[in-house]
Amino acid sequence: MENEDNMMEENQNIIQPEEVEENPVAEVVTEDEPAAAEVEPSQPDTTEEELVPEWRRKLTECWNKTVEFVKSHKRLVIYVLCAIVVLLAVLFVVERNKNSRNRYESLGQTITEMKKISEFCTANYIGEVMIQDEEKHLLKKKNIVLIVRGKVRMGYDLTKMETEVVNDSVINLSLPTAQILDIITNPSDIRTFSEKGNWSHERVTITKNAARAKLLELVMEENMLATAEENGKRQLSAIFSSFGFKHVNIAFVVDSTVCDSLSIVGDSVSKNATTLFAN
């Protein structure tokens, strides 16, 4: 029994050193854990002031300084503001006068150029006439039939236009009533439908003039001069409205110097000519 007890004590003595050796290993493991935790740096807490952008803080500081300056120098600030207002008003008046001067200069140049045009066409009438002319000499008789296509131009003589600027928004215009400017019959628009006998160039010309007179008669019958007058009012109003005038007053006066419309037809017209067709 004693031997057994001695063996048990020896065994216990052998086990105890091993347990003592295991304890340091456990201590090493427990010491490594806090070391690993210390590797992660701790982040400091951020305040609300640090979250505000730098530019906003500077702007707030400038604003606060400005408010303090205005409070401490109220009279100076008022004087400066008044000076700025006066300066702006002066600049506005100067610029307005400059624009008005440029406007009137441009208006004067436009009126001068318009008068150089002289004839201001506001309506056209295009028609076609078939006319017959004849001559009798003793037992001989000759005749000719012409088809004449022409254009009648109507409008104003701008050289006689008068202008009066009432103010910045009103202008008065005075010019003669609408008139016949000319009758255009090109040689290519005149055809000989039939011809019997010999006709001289001069005799054919007065026959053509009879056709021109018929075209003029058609214009008068359809009251085309009234159309030309209305078109002229509208076009002249548009031109002067582009210069900023809100009211363009146009007055038409009868001009005694205006030539007779029949003189535009030609020097002589055949009295024997008759109209066969007119459109």
Secondary structure, 3 states (H helix, E strand, C coil): CHHHHHHHHHHHHHHHHHHHHHHHHHHHHHHHHHHHHCCCCCCCCCCHHHHCCHHHHHHHHHHHHHHHHHHHCHHHHHHHHHHHHHHHHHHHHHHHHHHHHHHHHHHHHHHHHHHHHCEEEEEEEEEEEEEEEEEEECCEEEEEEEEEEEEEEEEEEHHHCEEEEEECCEEEEEEECCEEEEEECCHHHEEEEEEECCCCHHHHHHHHHHHHHHHHHHHHHCCHHHHHHHHHHHHHHHHHHCCCCCEEEEEEECCCCCCCCHHHHCCCCCCCCEEEEEC
